[in-house]
Amino acid sequence: METVPKTFCKAERLNKKLIIDKLFAGGNASMSAFPLRALYMPMPKGEVPVSIFISVPKRRLHNATDRNRMKRQIREAYRCSKYKLWKIMEEKESSMAIAFICIADKPCTTDNIRRSVYKILRRIEEKTK
């Protein structure tokens, strides 16, 4: 078993339209921890144990700089919190797709986003064990 990288590489980004459509089609597990909502679904073994998709709707945050900042904050929070979930998925030899969706109407602090991402990832870990 290899160690979990401390980076967020291109392979960890969910960019296949078919998988994204399946994720949002319904019937997948969902949870919220303000200011984020997460959808997730198991997948067969892939290149990386966990792939993520980040969505910050224009309807929620109208200013592009606010949307981009929120995406950066979510990516960084995920990068710092992904280790346990990665190890669990590697042991099970499967993969998972997670979509983080912003539900806040105004920009949030980095600390709030980190707590939210951490809480969501821990709940996903508990359900996948």
C-alpha positions in Angstrom: 0.0 0.0 0.0 1.5 3.3 -1.1 1.3 6.5 1.0 -1.3 9.1 0.4 0.2 12.1 -1.6 -0.1 15.5 0.0 -1.0 17.1 -3.3 -4.2 17.6 -5.3 -3.3 16.2 -8.8 -5.3 16.3 -12.0 -6.3 12.6 -11.7 -8.2 13.5 -8.5 -10.5 15.8 -10.4 -13.7 14.3 -11.6 -14.2 15.5 -15.2 -15.9 12.6 -17.0 -19.4 13.8 -18.0 -20.9 10.3 -17.8 -19.8 9.9 -14.1 -20.9 13.5 -13.2 -24.3 12.9 -14.8 -24.7 9.6 -12.8 -23.7 11.4 -9.6 -26.4 14.1 -10.1 -29.0 11.8 -11.6 -30.4 10.9 -8.2 -30.4 7.9 -5.9 -26.9 8.6 -4.6 -26.1 9.4 -1.0 -26.1 13.1 0.0 -25.2 15.1 3.1 -24.9 18.7 4.1 -22.6 20.6 6.5 -23.1 24.3 5.9 -21.7 25.9 3.7 -21.4 22.7 1.6 -23.5 19.8 0.4 -21.9 16.6 -0.8 -23.1 13.9 -3.2 -21.1 10.7 -3.4 -21.2 7.3 -5.0 -19.0 4.3 -5.1 -17.2 3.3 -8.3 -15.1 0.4 -9.5 -11.4 0.6 -8.9 -10.0 3.6 -10.7 -6.7 5.5 -11.1 -7.1 7.2 -7.7 -9.2 6.1 -4.7 -11.3 9.3 -4.5 -12.2 11.8 -7.3 -13.9 15.1 -6.5 -16.0 17.6 -8.4 -16.5 21.1 -7.0 -19.5 23.3 -7.9 -20.1 26.9 -6.8 -23.2 28.1 -8.6 -23.4 31.5 -10.1 -26.9 31.7 -8.6 -25.4 31.6 -5.1 -22.2 33.7 -5.5 -22.6 36.2 -8.3 -19.1 37.6 -8.3 -16.6 35.4 -10.2 -13.7 36.2 -7.8 -15.9 34.9 -4.9 -16.7 31.7 -6.8 -13.0 31.1 -7.6 -11.9 31.8 -4.0 -14.5 29.3 -2.7 -13.3 26.6 -5.1 -9.7 27.2 -4.0 -10.7 27.0 -0.3 -12.7 23.7 -0.9 -9.8 22.1 -2.8 -7.3 23.1 -0.1 -9.6 21.8 2.7 -10.0 18.5 0.8 -6.3 18.2 0.2 -5.6 18.5 3.9 -8.4 16.1 5.0 -8.4 13.3 2.5 -6.0 10.8 4.1 -8.2 8.6 6.1 -10.8 8.2 3.3 -8.0 7.4 0.8 -6.6 4.7 3.0 -10.1 3.1 3.5 -10.8 3.1 -0.2 -7.3 1.6 -1.0 -7.9 -1.2 1.5 -11.3 -1.9 0.0 -9.7 -1.7 -3.5 -12.5 0.5 -4.8 -13.0 4.2 -5.8 -15.5 6.9 -4.9 -16.8 10.0 -6.6 -17.7 13.0 -4.5 -19.3 16.3 -5.6 -19.0 19.3 -3.3 -21.7 21.9 -3.9 -21.7 25.3 -2.3 -25.0 26.3 -0.7 -23.9 29.6 0.9 -25.2 32.9 -0.4 -22.1 34.8 0.5 -18.4 34.1 0.8 -17.3 32.0 3.8 -14.2 31.9 5.9 -11.6 29.2 5.2 -12.0 27.9 8.7 -15.8 27.3 8.1 -15.1 25.5 4.8 -12.4 23.3 6.4 -14.7 22.2 9.2 -17.4 21.5 6.7 -15.2 19.4 4.4 -13.7 17.6 7.3 -17.1 16.7 8.8 -18.4 15.5 5.4 -15.4 13.3 4.8 -15.6 11.8 8.2 -19.3 10.9 7.7 -18.5 9.3 4.4 -15.7 7.3 6.1 -18.2 6.0 8.7 -20.6 4.9 6.1 -18.1 3.2 3.9 -16.4 1.2 6.6 
